[in-house]
Amino acid sequence: MFRVSNNLIGILNFVTFLLSVPIFGAGIWLSRQADSDCERFLEKPIIVLGVFLMVVSLAGLIGACCRVSWLLWFYLVVMFLLILLLFSFTIFAFVVTNKGAGVAVSERGYKEYRLGDYSNWLQKRVNSTKNWNKIKSCLKDSKVCQSLIDDGSNTPVEQFYKEHLSSIKSGCCKPLTDCNFTYVSPTNWTNTGSPSLTNPDCNAWSNDPTILCYNCQSCKAGLLDNIKSDWKKVAVINVIFLVILVVVYSIGCCAFRNNREDNAWKGHP
């Protein structure tokens, strides 16, 4: 009688194979439809992920259902490496996101962000001119400041100061409070002539909607705060996913043992 573990591995990998088809298709679609660098950045990882899931799931499906031991062995090796990789990334994500937080500003509903508060590894990534130019292009394409620009001069200064801005909007779409600029509109500020002498972001600010504070250190810090929040969520999900992978790996090991026993009983080498 066919073993339960082989059935379970077969079913799980059949479902994974079905999921890999739309993932691969999405990558192909992006490669043909992408209009921006941000979209093109995603196409190759998605295609690689789709192909990877297809190959591994087929190996597990055929290895378990057709009792092909070497395919199941390949499947288990890949699963083991995936578990190690995911475990390492989870630990890394917790380590690099353990520093940094927004700074509360007196009489403001939003926080402001300082690049030096975040981990050195993250700082190096955004301080790279090549990296930041790509990120800046993506931020502009995603129109993160568009809602503030659309408000124009209709938002009174008192209301704007009470806004709960996201970290990216706070860092990239307005000047820092210590620059002492005079508010005209959410994205239009007048230089009073007495900005902070210690903060280079004050000179980097521009009322041009294509520039704003995209060249500011505060914009990089706001992005890192957003990444920190997202990575922590991903790390928690990874822990759950790791538990599932370990269970599947254990079932796969039972299926592999079943294959060996069946082949030995039939007199196969």
C-alpha positions as CSV (number, residue, x, y, z in Angstrom):
1,M,0.0,0.0,0.0
2,F,1.3,3.4,-0.9
3,R,2.7,5.3,2.1
4,V,0.9,8.3,3.6
5,S,4.0,10.5,3.6
6,N,4.4,10.0,-0.2
7,N,0.8,11.0,-0.8
8,L,1.2,14.1,1.3
9,I,4.4,15.2,-0.5
10,G,2.8,14.5,-3.8
11,I,-0.2,16.7,-3.0
12,L,1.8,19.5,-1.5
13,N,4.1,19.6,-4.6
14,F,1.2,19.4,-7.0
15,V,-0.3,22.5,-5.3
16,T,3.1,24.3,-5.4
17,F,3.4,23.5,-9.1
18,L,0.0,25.0,-9.8
19,L,1.0,28.2,-7.9
20,S,4.3,28.4,-9.8
21,V,2.5,28.8,-13.2
22,P,0.9,32.2,-12.5
23,I,4.1,33.4,-10.8
24,F,6.1,32.5,-13.9
25,G,3.4,34.0,-16.1
26,A,3.5,37.3,-14.1
27,G,7.2,37.5,-14.7
28,I,6.8,37.1,-18.4
29,W,4.0,39.6,-18.5
30,L,6.2,42.2,-16.6
31,S,9.1,41.7,-19.0
32,R,6.8,42.7,-21.9
33,Q,4.7,45.4,-20.2
34,A,7.2,47.1,-17.8
35,D,7.4,50.8,-18.4
36,S,9.7,51.8,-15.6
37,D,13.0,50.7,-13.9
38,C,11.0,49.7,-10.8
39,E,8.8,47.2,-12.7
40,R,11.8,45.9,-14.7
41,F,13.6,45.3,-11.5
42,L,11.0,42.8,-10.4
43,E,10.7,40.8,-13.6
44,K,13.8,38.6,-13.4
45,P,13.4,37.6,-9.7
46,I,9.7,36.7,-10.4
47,I,10.7,34.6,-13.4
48,V,13.5,32.9,-11.5
49,L,11.1,32.2,-8.5
50,G,8.5,30.7,-10.9
51,V,11.1,28.4,-12.6
52,F,12.6,27.4,-9.3
53,L,9.2,26.4,-7.8
54,M,8.3,24.5,-11.0
55,V,11.5,22.4,-11.0
56,V,11.5,21.7,-7.3
57,S,7.8,20.8,-7.1
58,L,8.1,18.5,-10.1
59,A,11.1,16.8,-8.5
60,G,9.2,16.3,-5.3
61,L,6.0,15.2,-7.1
62,I,7.7,12.6,-9.4
63,G,10.1,11.5,-6.7
64,A,7.3,10.8,-4.2
65,C,4.5,9.5,-6.5
66,C,6.7,7.5,-8.8
67,R,9.1,6.5,-6.1
68,V,12.2,7.9,-7.9
69,S,14.7,8.1,-5.0
70,W,17.3,10.3,-6.7
71,L,14.7,12.9,-7.6
72,L,13.3,12.9,-4.0
73,W,16.9,13.1,-2.7
74,F,17.4,16.2,-4.9
75,Y,14.2,17.7,-3.6
76,L,15.3,17.2,0.0
77,V,18.7,18.7,-0.6
78,V,17.1,21.8,-2.1
79,M,14.6,22.0,0.8
80,F,17.4,21.8,3.3
81,L,19.3,24.6,1.6
82,L,16.1,26.7,1.4
83,I,15.6,26.2,5.2
84,L,19.1,27.3,5.9
85,L,18.8,30.3,3.6
86,L,15.5,31.4,5.1
87,F,16.8,30.9,8.6
88,S,19.9,33.0,7.9
89,F,17.8,35.8,6.2
90,T,15.4,35.9,9.2
91,I,18.2,36.3,11.7
92,F,19.9,38.9,9.4
93,A,16.6,40.8,9.1
94,F,16.1,41.0,12.8
95,V,19.8,42.2,13.3
96,V,19.8,45.0,10.7
97,T,16.4,46.3,11.8
98,N,17.0,46.5,15.5
99,K,18.1,50.2,15.3
100,G,16.4,53.3,14.2
101,A,13.1,55.1,14.9
102,G,11.4,58.3,14.0
103,V,12.0,61.4,16.2
104,A,8.9,63.1,17.6
105,V,8.7,66.8,16.8
106,S,7.0,69.3,19.2
107,E,3.5,70.3,18.1
108,R,3.7,68.1,15.0
109,G,1.6,65.0,14.1
110,Y,4.4,63.5,12.1
111,K,7.8,62.2,13.1
112,E,11.2,63.1,11.4
113,Y,14.0,60.7,10.6
114,R,17.8,60.8,10.8
115,L,19.9,58.5,8.7
116,G,22.6,58.0,11.4
117,D,20.0,56.3,13.6
118,Y,19.8,53.2,11.4
119,S,22.2,50.2,11.0
120,N,25.4,50.8,9.1
121,W,24.6,48.1,6.6
122,L,21.4,49.8,5.6
123,Q,23.1,53.2,5.5
124,K,25.7,51.9,3.1
125,R,23.0,50.6,0.7
126,V,21.2,53.9,0.4
127,N,24.4,56.0,0.4
128,S,25.5,54.3,-2.8
129,T,24.9,56.8,-5.6
130,K,24.0,54.0,-8.0
131,N,21.5,52.5,-5.6
132,W,20.0,55.7,-4.5
133,N,19.4,56.9,-8.1
134,K,17.4,53.8,-8.8
135,I,15.5,54.1,-5.5
136,K,14.8,57.8,-6.2
137,S,13.5,56.9,-9.6
138,C,11.1,54.4,-8.1
139,L,9.9,56.9,-5.5
140,K,9.1,59.4,-8.2
141,D,7.4,56.8,-10.3
142,S,5.2,55.7,-7.3
143,K,4.3,59.4,-6.8
144,V,4.7,59.2,-3.0
145,C,4.4,63.0,-2.7
146,Q,1.5,63.4,-5.1
147,S,-1.2,63.6,-2.5
148,L,0.6,66.5,-0.8
149,I,1.2,68.2,-4.2
150,D,-2.5,67.8,-5.2
151,D,-3.5,69.5,-1.9
152,G,-1.7,72.6,-3.2
153,S,-2.3,75.7,-1.1
154,N,-5.6,74.4,0.2
155,T,-4.2,72.9,3.4
156,P,-3.8,75.5,6.2
157,V,-0.5,75.3,8.1
158,E,-2.2,74.3,11.3
159,Q,-3.8,71.3,9.6
160,F,-0.6,70.3,7.9
161,Y,1.3,70.2,11.2
162,K,-1.3,67.8,12.6
163,E,-1.0,65.4,9.6
164,H,0.2,61.9,10.4
165,L,2.6,61.5,7.5
166,S,4.3,58.2,6.5
167,S,8.0,58.0,7.1
168,I,8.7,58.4,3.3
169,K,6.4,61.4,3.0
170,S,7.9,63.0,6.0
171,G,11.4,62.5,4.9
172,C,11.1,63.1,1.1
173,C,8.2,65.5,0.6
174,K,8.9,68.3,3.0
175,P,11.9,70.1,4.6
176,L,13.0,69.3,8.1
177,T,11.6,71.4,11.0
178,D,15.0,72.6,12.1
179,C,15.5,74.3,8.7
180,N,13.0,76.9,9.9
181,F,11.4,77.4,6.5
182,T,8.1,79.3,6.2
183,Y,5.1,77.2,5.1
184,V,3.3,78.2,1.9
185,S,1.8,74.9,1.0
186,P,2.6,71.2,1.8
187,T,5.4,71.1,-0.9
188,N,6.2,74.8,-1.1
189,W,8.3,76.4,1.6
190,T,10.1,79.7,1.7
191,N,13.7,79.9,2.9
192,T,13.8,82.4,5.7
193,G,17.6,82.8,5.4
194,S,18.3,81.2,8.8
195,P,18.3,77.5,8.2
196,S,20.1,75.0,10.4
197,L,23.8,75.3,9.7
198,T,24.5,71.8,10.7
199,N,22.0,70.0,8.5
200,P,22.8,69.7,4.7
201,D,19.2,68.7,4.0
202,C,18.2,72.4,4.3
203,N,20.3,73.2,1.2
204,A,19.1,70.1,-0.6
205,W,15.4,71.1,-0.4
206,S,13.7,72.4,-3.6
207,N,10.1,73.5,-4.2
208,D,10.4,71.8,-7.6
209,P,8.0,68.9,-7.4
210,T,10.5,66.7,-9.2
211,I,13.2,67.4,-6.6
212,L,11.6,68.3,-3.2
213,C,13.8,66.4,-0.7
214,Y,14.5,63.3,-2.7
215,N,18.2,64.2,-2.4
216,C,18.0,64.6,1.4
217,Q,19.4,62.3,4.1
218,S,16.0,62.5,5.7
219,C,14.5,60.9,2.6
220,K,16.9,58.0,2.8
221,A,16.2,57.7,6.5
222,G,12.4,57.7,5.9
223,L,12.9,54.9,3.3
224,L,14.9,52.9,5.8
225,D,12.3,53.3,8.4
226,N,9.7,51.9,6.0
227,I,12.0,49.1,5.1
228,K,12.6,48.3,8.7
229,S,8.9,48.0,9.4
230,D,8.4,45.8,6.3
231,W,11.4,43.6,7.0
232,K,10.2,42.9,10.6
233,K,6.8,41.8,9.3
234,V,8.6,39.6,6.7
235,A,10.8,38.1,9.4
236,V,7.8,37.1,11.5
237,I,6.1,35.5,8.5
238,N,9.4,33.8,7.7
239,V,9.4,32.2,11.2
240,I,6.0,30.7,10.5
241,F,7.1,29.6,7.0
242,L,10.2,28.0,8.5
243,V,8.1,25.8,10.8
244,I,6.0,24.7,7.8
245,L,9.1,24.0,5.7
246,V,10.6,21.9,8.5
247,V,7.4,19.9,8.8
248,V,7.3,19.3,5.0
249,Y,11.0,18.4,5.0
250,S,10.4,15.8,7.8
251,I,7.5,14.3,5.7
252,G,9.8,14.3,2.7
253,C,12.5,12.4,4.7
254,C,9.8,9.7,5.5
255,A,8.8,9.5,1.9
256,F,12.5,9.1,0.9
257,R,12.9,6.3,3.5
258,N,9.8,4.6,2.1
259,N,11.2,4.7,-1.4
260,R,14.5,3.1,-0.2
261,E,12.5,0.4,1.6
262,D,10.3,-0.3,-1.4
263,N,13.2,-0.4,-3.8
264,A,15.1,-2.8,-1.5
265,W,12.0,-5.0,-1.2
266,K,11.7,-5.2,-4.9
267,G,15.4,-6.0,-5.3
268,H,16.3,-2.7,-6.9
269,P,19.8,-1.3,-6.3
